[in-house]
Amino acid sequence: MNPVRSLPACLAALLLAAAAPWAQAQAADPAPLPAPAASGAKAEPPAQPAFSIEVRAPEPLRTLLDRDLDLRRYRAVTDLDEAELARLTTLAERNARELVATLGYFNPHIAIRRETPAGGKPVIVVEVEPGPITHVESVDIGFEGPITQAAEGDIAEQREGVRTDWRLPPGHEFTQDSWAQAKTHALRQLVAHRYPAARISYSIADVDAQAGTARLGLRLDSGRPFRLGTMQVSGMQRYDPVLVPRLARLPPGSTYDQEALVQAQLRLTGSGYFDSAFLFVDPESDADAAPVQATVREAPLHKVVFGLGLSTDSGVRGSVEYRNNRLPVIGWQLSTKLQLERKQPYAQVEANAIPDDDGWRWGVSLRAERTDDGTLVTQDQRLRVGRSWLGDHIERNVYLQYDRASVQPAPGVSLAAIPDNGDGTALSANYIWTGRYFDSLPYPSRGHSLAAELGGGVTLTGSRSPFQRTVLRWVGIRPLAAGRLQFRAEGGAVLAAGSARVPSTQLFRTGGDSTVRGYGFREIGVDRGNGVIAPGRYEAVGSVEWQQPIKRNGLVTNWESAVFLDAGSVSDRIAALRPRYGAGAGVRWKSPLGPVQADLAWGFTPRKLRLHLTFGTTF
């Protein structure tokens, strides 16, 4: 059993050994520098190679030797004598053996010979029969430092996680690259959480070339566990300095976590106050209270954002948004947005305060919207005042809301034939909880989200009647051997007296690009006769979709295929809920400007195909 030296050390030693004779020859008889060409003189043609090299080996060995064999560097030396060429050939055999070993072939048969065609230059032929590739026989991962002091709990789980997620387990092919990557990944698992000063204290790959096996050993020194100290902010000029620690939410005394730093950076850049943010903890700092160094670049005080989108529900849409990051006197952040589209244009004004020490922030918003579903035209206004809290995975909103909806018939529709059409006003108190637990955004491959809306209030049009509103939503993504499954479920209920005039903004309609495909925009509701579909008090929607990445030449592209089945129903009574189904297939494209989705769906009730296209981006 012979331990394998690290690849950089082997290459360095080989280069020195190979270069020494040539360097001595150059010192003894240095080549004169070429004289500058006289004006008008022709440049000398480049020197022809003293010999050529032909590699005969299977891939990927041939590519490796063609690229990295040291012998190639000496082809430009035109005055090589026979003895020097023979010595270089001998050195090339050792060089080739070292290179082949990096791909896991430690017992190759290598033959290097010289062939001289009649009247031609010598050809050095390198023939390699790699033999069997080396496989990992055993792996021994150990730890040093404070991480060894805990027998259970999070620290023990972290140790076990390093062993469980080891990237080069027994039975796998051993290569120098896979060995280096496995060690780096193991170290990163310590550095990423609690131990930013962790290091590799010892590693060895003990290879038995005859048996084709490798026994691996690794020792990781954790160093001291780190806890965060105070935040040191640089780059603040126009905004309140308390913004960074309040938005970052990295309290002093919390355990160092690299993912928490990344999420804090995303919160800072997503707040609208900063164009960039970088958070860093120096592993050489005090482990008991390591300062968090925050470097930010502030966004302009005023900003205009344009948006462009397309969907089959609403056609082409365009938006313009004006942001003011510091209102005079109160210092709140203001956002005003106007979105123009065929079915559902709206205008909105929203203002939010700086978060307090607990992460809660006050906000107020006013929204006016016009919705045209083909039979009813609804003009609604909404005023909302409340507080919000945004965490890594959880979002909470508590607010009072005033709703006003005015419903008018489309041309040719009699309003008298539409009882309980959603015309009315209401005042309500609401609470929304949302939890998102996906592995990555905006394109997750696994995880789930859950949202719950609870509200209660009183109608203000006609007789004042109390009402209660509940909505539950769930999305789950489960990976498969080929692709993944995405599930969606939503249920809602409004409890009120039959005579209560609950505004349509508190009721339910469904159908369209993002709900039940195969149906038009808000086509599923309560049938009032004469082709009129009105909002209802109960809703149930579900969907299952199989998504599979599209590969090209064995590589995953930015395209995906999808097959889906949707169902949804809206009614004024639970017993009257009757699902309407839609099924179809589509494609997804992760474009540089945002996700693009195209679906062709068959609506079982209307018995026709419908194309659904969605695309949107901001700039």
Secondary structure, DSSP 8 states (H G I E B T S, - for coil): -EE---HHHHHHHHHHHHHHHHHHHHHHS---------TT---------S-EEEEE--TTHHHHHHHH-GGGGGTT-TT--HHHHHHHHHHHHHHHHHHHHTTT--S-EEEEEEE--TTS--EEEEEEE--S--EEEEEEEEEESGGGG-SSSHHHHHHHHHHHT-SS-TTSB--HHHHHHHHHHHHHHHHTBT-TT-EEEEEEEEEETTTTEEEEEEEEE-----BEEEEEEES-SSS-TTHHHHHH---TT-B-BHHHHHHHHHHHHHTSSEEEEEEEE-TTS-TTSEEEEEEEEE--SEEEEEEEEEETTTEEEEEEEEEESS-TTT--EEEEEEEE-SS--EEEEEEE----TTSEEEEEEEEEEEEE-SSEEEEEEEEEEEEEEE-SSEEEEEEEEEEEEEEEE-TT--GGG-SS-S-EEEEEEEEEEEEEEESSSSS-SSEEEEEEEEEEEEE-SSS--EEEEEEEEEEEEEE-SSSEEEEEEEEEEEEE-TT----GGGSB-B-STTSSTTS-TT-BSEEEETTEEE-BSEEEEEEEEEEEEEEETTEEEEEEEEEEEEEEEEESSGGG---EEEEEEEEEEEETTEEEEEEEEEETTTTEEEEEEEEEEE-
